[in-house]
Amino acid sequence: MKVFPNLDILALSTIIGGLTMRALCSSLLQLIKNVILIAVFAYPITFIIQLLVGNSLFSSYNLLLIHYVQHYGSWLILFTATLIIAHSNENQIALMEKIRENHYLLEVQRWAATSFISPTHLYYLFSPPTAVTSDQKSNAYDPFYIKVVNDFRDRVYSHIIPSHTIPLHKPNMIQIIGKPMTTYLFKHILNIVLVISVIIFWNIPYLSSWYNLILFFIIYPTLKMTDFIIAFCYIQPTSVYKKIENQFHTTEPYISWNQLDSNSDFGQTILFSWKADSDKRQRDHNQLHSLSQHKIDYNSPGISCYPYPEKEHSYFESKENSYSNFNEIIAMPVISNHKNNVIPFTKRNKKI
């Protein structure tokens, strides 16, 4: 039973709304920039005209500027500062990355005391996660998949005696958000309450210059909280559970670490996905540095290490293990053709 049947629609509308707002802010910022440039250039031009012709054009223009600055200057500062904050998406990106990482770490932790790999961990190994943005540089060097592979290497051949037969409970939303982000939200809510209290206590006149400037300290935290809402709706951390169920046809597949040897079906799928991700990251690296796309040296710092620690030598320097020698990729029966980031494998005996 779906508790929130319209969650995907709500998330999509929130994301689209955020993108639309950013596009509108960008247009308005450009308009303000153009108006300010015209006003600045008009200042010496009117002075020269008045000096040459002898009229009062510069004096009139100067008085006009003083009038608008005195009456609308605080509004212009408030409006421009608000647009700059709303236009910036760096905060949203950082929040998206943190939410995704928090959820992944919690999922790995809840399975750590068992003999089974976290389904979320395995899902990311099968479907290498990309950056939360479409920026090529971010996708070439995004460290999240590198951490996923490193965590796998650290555990795959470790002989750990399990203390639990079943995993811990799934993390709730507060745990996924984490203490720093919870404090982040509480701080902005507190700022809004304090500013409103100051306005009421001091009885600051509505639409006065002081009121306009103080209003910024309400708009700023509001936009920051909006960033968080958009980031959370975009990532939808718990949506990975649905993707796992679609791939494995069960809510939580119990796959032991002993089944993940490099020669197993699971291991071959992990290696195939890792190699595909390495190729993509190297191509992005070459393109960013204007290097040849025909010769791939696999020297990008964004490429994760070989998933299995028994082969410490460079995988890419070995001709025996070159990509062209992946002659047989064995199909994982649990992987479906559902449309997502997971590479759909089928049993085949031909070179890739």
PyMOL commands that set and color helices and strands:
alter all, ss='L'
color gray80, all
select helices_A, chain A and resi 7-53+57-87+90-111+119-126+136-141+144-156+173-201+209-235+239-248+257-260+265-288+315-317+319-321+323-325
alter helices_A, ss='H'
color red, helices_A
deselect
rebuild
show_as cartoon
